[in-house]
Amino acid sequence: MHLSPLLTDYFDVLRAVNKICWNRKINYKFIDTLEGYRLFTGKNIPPSQFGKIITIYPNNKKEFNRRL
């Protein structure tokens, strides 16, 4: 699952994702620098990678469909 928050909302979204994923033991990764954020939202990034700022790896389909 990929999340692409606006830069102005990024840290609020990341805090929420961190809390949920940590509590539910779900793996995730995120862009941790402003330079990285700009890279993944820039015009030179391949379309297949564009906007992949936060990536969540649900443990299974049930976890994927679970509500917050």
Secondary structure, DSSP 8 states (H G I E B T S, - for coil): -EE---GGGHHHHHHHHHHHHHHHT-EEEE--SHHHHHHHTSTTS-TTTTT--EEEE-SSHHHHH---
